[in-house]
Amino acid sequence: MNSPNSGNVGIVIVSHSLKIAEGAADMVRQMVGNAVPLAWTGGDVDGGLGTNVAGILAAIETVWSPAGVAVLVDLGGAETNSEMAVEMLPEDRRARVVVCNAPVVEGAVIAATESSGGSSLAAVKRSAEEFYA
Amino acid sequence: MTTGTLTNLLNLTPAESLAALRAFAESVIQHADELTSLDQAIGDGDHGLNMRRGFEAVLATLPGLADKSLPEMLKSIGMTLVMKVGGASGPLVGTFFMEFGKAIPEHPTRADIVAATDKAINAVKARGRSEAGQKTLLDVLVPVQAVLAGGGDAGAIATEAAQAADRTTPMLAIRGRASFLGERSIGHMDPGSRSASLLIVAAVKALEFEARS
């Protein structure tokens, strides 16, 4: 799940299903290209459906830059575990990693599109979340 | 006022603390199938599996916790649950233990336990952006904490835990996966409330046993 560090906002995709996370990441790569640091994670620690904090932390670490990281999640536990992961980051990074209230696939593509143009973390989050509005 | 089992928490030897924690973790593991069936009714059916995985991981860490202080033990258990449980219950139950451990002194009084559980419950509310009345584990934690704060003894605490879980059955789920079901969530006990109740009853029993021995 490595990506070139372009100085653009990083995108992390968190799904209960690793296949969904990976598939959403494939769509981002195809539609947006490689200008955006991108990582994905899915499944519980035993490889079943679910999410896990360690996997989310590792994904955030992969795409981290001072530009920040937008996290796209699917259902309940993915969000709670992602928020937990953000709180476990070093203090100076916490404010630069945000969990977006957006659908995981569409949100990831839109967030990555916004990021690829060099937009700020706030703009990336807003674009993803406007999909719901 | 009966201080009941809680004061025994102050006087446990490390070996006794470990035995109590072992019994505590095992009670959730033993009820994993029941938790899963409850969750199959109104959730995604993984609560028993998730909790069993988390508490099996806790059991595995216990030997390494033997020489730790009570706050350190609690924080470590919380972190293990956060990292291993997997579902939303990992961060929720794990946060409870982590914050309880942070707030409690090494040799707590009953008032310290009341204050620490209050802080831990507030942290769970913040983590889940939830309040009591939404068919979640808070519907057990909040009333049980009220009994604790009101001076209730071990029996009263255990009884309230079981009854509070039962009272979630007619509730409408507003937070968590069950809320997707809307009114169909009515008539089923909340799995998270059931596991919280099991943990509380097991904690009370484990400490009571230590008191008699």
Interface residues (C-beta under 8 A of the other chain):
Chain A: D44 V45 D46 G48 L49 G50 T51 N52 V53 A54 L75 G76 G77 E79 T80 N81 E83 M84
Chain B: D44 D46 L49 N50 R53 V82 M83 K84 G86 G87 A88 S89 G90 P91 L92 G94 T95 R127 G128 G176 R177
